[in-house]
Amino acid sequence: MGAITPGIVSVPFSAHAPAATLEPRSVRVLLIGIALVFLTLFLFIPLVAVFYEGLKKGWDVYIASIIEPDAWSAIKLTLITAAIAVPLNVVFGVAAAWAIAKFEFRGKNILLTLIDLPFSVSPVIAGLIYVLLFGLQGYLGPWLREYDIKILFAVPGIVLATIFVTVPFVARELIPLMQSQGSEEEEAAIVLGASGWKTFFKVTLPNIKWGLLYGVILCNARAMGEFGAVSVVSGHIRGETNTIPLHVEILYNEFNVVGAFAVASLLALLALVTLVIKSTIEWRLHQQQTEHIEE
């Protein structure tokens, strides 16, 4: 019960502003029901349908669709692309977040805008930009042809397109985290004689490790599931430049529904694993932020 001051009546907080939990039971049931119906229609049923269609002819057909040479080539190319794009985005994301969160400099807002650019530009447009740059009729096309360098319709073009669409994920996860932590610990380490690299590895990196891992998970999921930009620059060469999403499209267009859904189930499994890891990291990150505030 609140303390009573002469001339002032102590009133419980709930009397001023009813909490959400004090809404009528019917309203809560209605809102929860709407959310469950929406999730069922647009998430659970499609997810179940992917695995059902992929498995409806049995495990033998399912496994055969996945280990088929073109499918296996698409899986390997997807893994190679993610293995190149994600580490590069980690390096850029950490460097950009460090610069933006810890320093003041001219062009800071421009850098933030450039990091967010892939969110506002359609992936298809991003792919067309690479075609304009590296295509045979593009700005660099004649020079590339002269030295027999292949960018488009090859792995480099796919990697470049994937890097572009996944640039924001690591940086955008780390920037608010590092800004909330401030720079007092780094400054103290430098005053005590630590070098820049030692300060990063001994002070900054331990403080951002969960946020960094969270950004890596999101970046990897987007890299492996990207369709639009990769579709433009890949050339759809079967067994050579098709990633998993492109291979699924080809199988579906050929009316190989079971094969398409079998391969698509790999991406669905990736999404489920990503969701579990993401939830775990979110919980750990929340704990870390709570501990930091308490300190």
Secondary structure, 3 states (H helix, E strand, C coil): CCCCECCECCCCHHHHCCCHHHCCHHHHHHHHHHHHHHHHHHHHHHHHHHHHHHHCCCHHHHHHHHHCHHHHHHHHHHHHHHHHHHHHHHHHHHHHHHHHHHCCCCCHHHHHHHHHHHHHCCHHHHHHHHHHHHCCCCCCHHHHHHCCCCCCCCHHHHHHHHHHHHHHHHHHHHHHHHHHHCCHHHHHHHHCCCCHHHHHHHHHHHHHHHHHHHHHHHHHHHHHHCCHHHHHHHCCCCCCCCCHHHHHHHHHHCCCHHHHHHHHHHHHHHHHHHHHHHHHHHHHHHHHHHHHHHC
